Structures are given as structure tokens and as C-alpha cells.
Amino acid sequence: MGTSVAIIALQFTGHARDAMDAVRAQIGQVSGVISALHVSGRTDFLVHV
């Protein structure tokens, strides 16, 4: 079987800079995360797993 990948869109209810910085600092530590993008618009992060 091949490897499965997905893009997960994360949307937060608040946008405090400290919270966004914490997510950005920790997201790469999560097992299975290939990359993460902090984006503008309705979605806050796109996470490639």
C-alpha cells in the first residue's frame, strides 16, 4: 500500500499573538506533521500530515 497524506485546515476562535506563536512553535513537534503553513483568511493554519 502507498502512503496516505492529508492537509488539515485549522481555524481558531481567537487570534492572540501568544497563542499563534505557541502553535507555530509546537506544531513541528507533533508526530506525523510534514509541514505547517500559517495563512491568512478564514483558515489560520494548513497542516500537511
MIVEXVO-977754 format. One record per residue: residue number from 1; residue in three letters; x, y, z of N, C-alpha, C in turn. Coordinates in nm, 3 decimals. Layout:
// MIVEXVO-977754
<nr NUM | rest ALA | nX X | nY Y | nZ Z | caX X | caY Y | caZ Z | cX X | cY Y | cZ Z>
...
***
This chain:
// MIVEXVO-977754
<nr 1 | rest MET | nX 0.082 | nY -0.118 | nZ 0.000 | caX 0.000 | caY 0.000 | caZ 0.000 | cX 0.087 | cY 0.124 | cZ 0.000>
<nr 2 | rest GLY | nX 0.036 | nY 0.230 | nZ -0.057 | caX 0.107 | caY 0.357 | caZ -0.061 | cX 0.088 | cY 0.435 | cZ 0.068>
<nr 3 | rest THR | nX 0.158 | nY 0.544 | nZ 0.076 | caX 0.147 | caY 0.632 | caZ 0.192 | cX 0.034 | cY 0.730 | cZ 0.172>
<nr 4 | rest SER | nX -0.047 | nY 0.748 | nZ 0.274 | caX -0.156 | caY 0.845 | caZ 0.269 | cX -0.109 | cY 0.978 | cZ 0.326>
<nr 5 | rest VAL | nX -0.155 | nY 1.086 | nZ 0.267 | caX -0.126 | caY 1.220 | caZ 0.318 | cX -0.255 | cY 1.299 | cZ 0.321>
<nr 6 | rest ALA | nX -0.258 | nY 1.402 | nZ 0.404 | caX -0.376 | caY 1.488 | caZ 0.413 | cX -0.333 | cY 1.629 | cZ 0.447>
<nr 7 | rest ILE | nX -0.417 | nY 1.724 | nZ 0.413 | caX -0.399 | caY 1.862 | caZ 0.453 | cX -0.516 | cY 1.894 | cZ 0.548>
<nr 8 | rest ILE | nX -0.483 | nY 1.938 | nZ 0.668 | caX -0.583 | caY 1.971 | caZ 0.768 | cX -0.587 | cY 2.122 | cZ 0.785>
<nr 9 | rest ALA | nX -0.705 | nY 2.179 | nZ 0.778 | caX -0.723 | caY 2.323 | caZ 0.797 | cX -0.763 | cY 2.348 | cZ 0.942>
<nr 10 | rest LEU | nX -0.688 | nY 2.434 | nZ 1.011 | caX -0.718 | caY 2.470 | caZ 1.149 | cX -0.770 | cY 2.612 | cZ 1.153>
<nr 11 | rest GLN | nX -0.877 | nY 2.631 | nZ 1.227 | caX -0.935 | caY 2.764 | caZ 1.244 | cX -0.954 | cY 2.788 | cZ 1.393>
<nr 12 | rest PHE | nX -0.903 | nY 2.900 | nZ 1.443 | caX -0.911 | caY 2.932 | caZ 1.584 | cX -1.017 | cY 3.038 | cZ 1.608>
<nr 13 | rest THR | nX -1.077 | nY 3.035 | nZ 1.727 | caX -1.178 | caY 3.135 | caZ 1.761 | cX -1.115 | cY 3.267 | cZ 1.805>
<nr 14 | rest GLY | nX -0.995 | nY 3.260 | nZ 1.859 | caX -0.923 | caY 3.381 | caZ 1.900 | cX -0.792 | cY 3.390 | cZ 1.824>
<nr 15 | rest HIS | nX -0.738 | nY 3.508 | nZ 1.816 | caX -0.615 | caY 3.525 | caZ 1.739 | cX -0.509 | cY 3.600 | cZ 1.819>
<nr 16 | rest ALA | nX -0.500 | nY 3.569 | nZ 1.946 | caX -0.397 | caY 3.630 | caZ 2.030 | cX -0.260 | cY 3.590 | cZ 1.978>
<nr 17 | rest ARG | nX -0.172 | nY 3.686 | nZ 1.968 | caX -0.039 | caY 3.660 | caZ 1.914 | cX 0.034 | cY 3.550 | cZ 1.991>
<nr 18 | rest ASP | nX 0.021 | nY 3.550 | nZ 2.124 | caX 0.086 | caY 3.447 | caZ 2.206 | cX 0.038 | cY 3.307 | cZ 2.169>
<nr 19 | rest ALA | nX -0.091 | nY 3.293 | nZ 2.145 | caX -0.147 | caY 3.163 | caZ 2.108 | cX -0.096 | cY 3.118 | cZ 1.972>
<nr 20 | rest MET | nX -0.094 | nY 3.210 | nZ 1.876 | caX -0.044 | caY 3.175 | caZ 1.742 | cX 0.104 | cY 3.138 | cZ 1.747>
<nr 21 | rest ASP | nX 0.182 | nY 3.212 | nZ 1.825 | caX 0.324 | caY 3.181 | caZ 1.840 | cX 0.345 | cY 3.044 | cZ 1.903>
<nr 22 | rest ALA | nX 0.261 | nY 3.009 | nZ 2.001 | caX 0.272 | caY 2.879 | caZ 2.067 | cX 0.240 | cY 2.766 | cZ 1.970>
<nr 23 | rest VAL | nX 0.137 | nY 2.782 | nZ 1.889 | caX 0.102 | caY 2.680 | caZ 1.790 | cX 0.216 | cY 2.665 | cZ 1.691>
<nr 24 | rest ARG | nX 0.267 | nY 2.777 | nZ 1.643 | caX 0.376 | caY 2.774 | caZ 1.544 | cX 0.500 | cY 2.705 | cZ 1.601>
<nr 25 | rest ALA | nX 0.529 | nY 2.729 | nZ 1.728 | caX 0.647 | caY 2.669 | caZ 1.791 | cX 0.631 | cY 2.519 | cZ 1.816>
<nr 26 | rest GLN | nX 0.508 | nY 2.473 | nZ 1.840 | caX 0.486 | caY 2.334 | caZ 1.878 | cX 0.439 | cY 2.242 | cZ 1.767>
<nr 27 | rest ILE | nX 0.384 | nY 2.295 | nZ 1.661 | caX 0.324 | caY 2.211 | caZ 1.558 | cX 0.425 | cY 2.117 | cZ 1.493>
<nr 28 | rest GLY | nX 0.548 | nY 2.161 | nZ 1.480 | caX 0.651 | caY 2.076 | caZ 1.421 | cX 0.694 | cY 1.961 | cZ 1.510>
<nr 29 | rest GLN | nX 0.658 | nY 1.966 | nZ 1.637 | caX 0.691 | caY 1.860 | caZ 1.731 | cX 0.590 | cY 1.744 | cZ 1.725>
<nr 30 | rest VAL | nX 0.479 | nY 1.766 | nZ 1.661 | caX 0.373 | caY 1.665 | caZ 1.656 | cX 0.412 | cY 1.556 | cZ 1.556>
<nr 31 | rest SER | nX 0.405 | nY 1.432 | nZ 1.602 | caX 0.439 | caY 1.317 | caZ 1.518 | cX 0.349 | cY 1.313 | cZ 1.396>
<nr 32 | rest GLY | nX 0.405 | nY 1.295 | nZ 1.281 | caX 0.328 | caY 1.283 | caZ 1.158 | cX 0.314 | cY 1.414 | cZ 1.080>
<nr 33 | rest VAL | nX 0.345 | nY 1.526 | nZ 1.142 | caX 0.335 | caY 1.654 | caZ 1.072 | cX 0.453 | cY 1.668 | cZ 0.976>
<nr 34 | rest ILE | nX 0.422 | nY 1.686 | nZ 0.850 | caX 0.525 | caY 1.704 | caZ 0.747 | cX 0.560 | cY 1.852 | cZ 0.736>
<nr 35 | rest SER | nX 0.458 | nY 1.936 | nZ 0.733 | caX 0.479 | caY 2.081 | caZ 0.728 | cX 0.353 | cY 2.151 | cZ 0.776>
<nr 36 | rest ALA | nX 0.369 | nY 2.278 | nZ 0.809 | caX 0.255 | caY 2.359 | caZ 0.851 | cX 0.273 | cY 2.500 | cZ 0.798>
<nr 37 | rest LEU | nX 0.165 | nY 2.558 | nZ 0.754 | caX 0.167 | caY 2.693 | caZ 0.700 | cX 0.071 | cY 2.780 | cZ 0.778>
<nr 38 | rest HIS | nX 0.116 | nY 2.894 | nZ 0.825 | caX 0.030 | caY 2.994 | caZ 0.890 | cX -0.019 | cY 3.083 | cZ 0.778>
<nr 39 | rest VAL | nX -0.151 | nY 3.083 | nZ 0.756 | caX -0.208 | caY 3.152 | caZ 0.641 | cX -0.308 | cY 3.258 | cZ 0.686>
<nr 40 | rest SER | nX -0.342 | nY 3.348 | nZ 0.596 | caX -0.443 | caY 3.449 | caZ 0.626 | cX -0.577 | cY 3.404 | cZ 0.571>
<nr 41 | rest GLY | nX -0.682 | nY 3.469 | nZ 0.615 | caX -0.815 | caY 3.433 | caZ 0.570 | cX -0.890 | cY 3.356 | cZ 0.678>
<nr 42 | rest ARG | nX -0.992 | nY 3.287 | nZ 0.639 | caX -1.075 | caY 3.212 | caZ 0.734 | cX -0.997 | cY 3.103 | cZ 0.807>
<nr 43 | rest THR | nX -0.908 | nY 3.037 | nZ 0.738 | caX -0.824 | caY 2.931 | caZ 0.797 | cX -0.699 | cY 2.996 | cZ 0.854>
<nr 44 | rest ASP | nX -0.654 | nY 2.947 | nZ 0.969 | caX -0.535 | caY 3.002 | caZ 1.033 | cX -0.408 | cY 2.922 | cZ 1.000>
<nr 45 | rest PHE | nX -0.419 | nY 2.790 | nZ 0.996 | caX -0.306 | caY 2.704 | caZ 0.965 | cX -0.350 | cY 2.595 | cZ 0.870>
<nr 46 | rest LEU | nX -0.263 | nY 2.556 | nZ 0.778 | caX -0.277 | caY 2.437 | caZ 0.697 | cX -0.168 | cY 2.342 | cZ 0.741>
<nr 47 | rest VAL | nX -0.207 | nY 2.222 | nZ 0.781 | caX -0.112 | caY 2.125 | caZ 0.834 | cX -0.108 | cY 2.003 | cZ 0.741>
<nr 48 | rest HIS | nX 0.010 | nY 1.974 | nZ 0.690 | caX 0.032 | caY 1.862 | caZ 0.599 | cX 0.076 | cY 1.742 | cZ 0.682>
<nr 49 | rest VAL | nX -0.006 | nY 1.638 | nZ 0.682 | caX 0.024 | caY 1.516 | caZ 0.760 | cX 0.025 | cY 1.395 | cZ 0.671>
***
